[in-house]
Amino acid sequence: MDFTSHDIAVIEQALQLAINAETKDSKVNHFREVLTKLQKNAAVAMHGTYLQTVSHDGVRYDYDDSSDLL
């Protein structure tokens, strides 16, 4: 499932609201863990899965197989 930057922002906001509204530490920790994972994976997704590099023979693409992290 592909998320847009807007989708990610909405999910982050919902998790922040849940963190602020929850009183049980165990649930707050779970929400924070999910938020951290989302932010980390969103940063990778925003930079793209294809990294363009220049080599001696011209332009080549390194394929980042980070999809298993999602």
C-alpha positions as CSV (number, residue, x, y, z in Angstrom):
1,M,0.0,0.0,0.0
2,D,1.4,3.3,-1.0
3,F,0.9,6.3,1.3
4,T,1.2,9.9,0.1
5,S,3.0,12.5,2.2
6,H,-0.5,13.8,3.2
7,D,-1.6,10.3,4.4
8,I,1.6,10.1,6.5
9,A,1.0,13.5,8.0
10,V,-2.6,12.6,8.9
11,I,-1.5,9.3,10.5
12,E,1.3,11.1,12.5
13,Q,-1.2,13.6,13.7
14,A,-3.6,10.9,14.8
15,L,-0.8,9.1,16.7
16,Q,0.2,12.3,18.4
17,L,-3.4,12.9,19.5
18,A,-3.6,9.4,20.8
19,I,-0.3,9.8,22.7
20,N,-1.6,13.1,24.3
21,A,-5.0,11.6,25.2
22,E,-4.0,8.2,26.6
23,T,-3.3,7.8,30.2
24,K,-1.9,4.2,30.2
25,D,1.9,4.2,29.8
26,S,1.8,0.8,28.0
27,K,-0.5,2.2,25.3
28,V,1.5,5.5,25.0
29,N,4.7,3.5,24.5
30,H,3.0,1.4,21.8
31,F,1.8,4.6,20.0
32,R,5.3,6.2,20.3
33,E,6.9,3.0,18.9
34,V,4.5,3.0,15.9
35,L,5.0,6.7,15.3
36,T,8.8,6.3,15.4
37,K,8.6,3.4,12.8
38,L,6.3,5.5,10.6
39,Q,8.6,8.5,10.7
40,K,11.7,6.4,9.9
41,N,10.0,4.5,7.0
42,A,8.4,7.8,5.7
43,A,11.8,9.4,5.6
44,V,13.1,6.5,3.5
45,A,10.1,6.6,1.2
46,M,10.3,10.3,0.7
47,H,13.9,10.0,-0.6
48,G,12.7,7.4,-3.1
49,T,13.6,3.7,-3.5
50,Y,15.9,4.3,-6.4
51,L,19.2,6.0,-5.7
52,Q,20.8,7.6,-8.7
53,T,24.5,7.4,-8.8
54,V,27.1,8.5,-11.4
55,S,29.8,6.0,-12.4
56,H,32.5,5.9,-15.1
57,D,30.2,4.4,-17.7
58,G,27.4,6.9,-17.2
59,V,24.3,7.0,-15.0
60,R,23.3,3.8,-13.1
61,Y,20.6,3.1,-10.6
62,D,21.1,1.2,-7.4
63,Y,17.9,-0.5,-6.2
64,D,17.2,-0.1,-2.5
65,D,15.3,-3.1,-1.3
66,S,13.9,-1.4,1.8
67,S,10.3,-2.5,1.0
68,D,10.7,-5.3,3.5
69,L,11.0,-2.7,6.2
70,L,7.4,-1.5,5.6
